[in-house]
Amino acid sequence: MPDFMSDEDRMIEILIKHRDLKRFVIKKLKEEGISCQETTKNDPKGDILIVNPEDVARVKEIINQMQNKSN
């Protein structure tokens, strides 16, 4: 690999991090019993579909807890 990162290299790195974070969140939600799945084709509504609307409040709580742990 070259000593510098091209613009494409940086974009690929960002996409890999995004993919890995999305997979991590989906895994955690499923561990909590929340039915969810990855969206496709750059869905304008987001990257993760929460199947049951009544789970949305719990998902927000879980995401907030994850953010607090990372800070």
C-alpha positions, 0 to 999 in steps of 0.5 A, a space after each residue: 500500500 502506498 505511503 499516502 491515502 487517496 481520496 478513494 482509500 479514505 472513502 473506502 475506509 469510511 464505508 468499512 467503518 460505517 458497515 461495521 458500526 451498522 452490523 454492530 448495532 444490528 447485532 446488539 438490537 437483536 440481542 435485546 430481542 428487537 426485530 430489525 434488518 439492514 436496509 438496502 440501496 441507500 434508503 433515505 429513511 436510514 440504514 436499519 429498519 426497526 420491524 415493530 414500531 413499538 420498539 422505536 423508544 427502546 431502540 433510542 434508549 439502547 443507542 443512547 446507552 451505546 453513545 454514552 459508553 463510547 464518550 
